[in-house]
Amino acid sequence: MFLTELSFICNEISRQPIAFLGGFFAGILKLDENDEPLASWLKSEKK
């Protein structure tokens, strides 16, 4: 069961490594996603 969850994370990292690591570090640093420049970066990544 743990390997299934780990494979999902590995697939996400391999598809979009910059976006994944950016979100990972934003979560670790507890950044608010509505503050700039994070909000504008998230909007540009969604497009």
C-alpha distance (Angstrom), angle and dihedral (degrees) to the residues before:
residue distance angle dihedral
M1 . . .
F2 3.79 . .
L3 3.81 91.0 .
T4 3.81 90.7 56.6
E5 3.80 91.0 56.0
L6 3.78 91.5 44.3
S7 3.81 92.5 51.5
F8 3.82 90.2 54.5
I9 3.80 90.5 54.7
C10 3.81 91.4 47.5
N11 3.81 91.0 50.9
E12 3.81 91.6 51.6
I13 3.79 92.0 48.8
S14 3.80 91.9 50.5
R15 3.83 93.8 48.3
Q16 3.81 99.1 47.0
P17 3.81 111.0 5.4
I18 3.82 97.1 167.9
A19 3.80 94.3 48.7
F20 3.80 92.5 44.9
L21 3.79 94.7 49.2
G22 3.80 91.4 43.9
G23 3.79 90.7 54.2
F24 3.78 91.5 43.4
F25 3.80 93.9 54.1
A26 3.81 92.1 41.8
G27 3.80 87.6 56.3
I28 3.79 93.4 47.1
L29 3.80 91.7 48.9
K30 3.83 90.1 44.1
L31 3.79 93.0 -128.5
D32 3.79 117.8 178.3
E33 3.79 109.4 -116.0
N34 3.81 91.5 -146.2
D35 3.82 94.0 60.5
E36 3.79 123.1 90.9
P37 3.03 134.6 -77.5
L38 3.81 90.7 21.2
A39 3.81 93.7 55.0
S40 3.80 94.1 54.0
W41 3.81 91.3 45.2
L42 3.81 91.3 52.0
K43 3.81 91.0 49.3
S44 3.80 91.0 51.9
E45 3.82 91.7 48.6
K46 3.82 92.8 52.9
K47 3.81 92.6 58.4
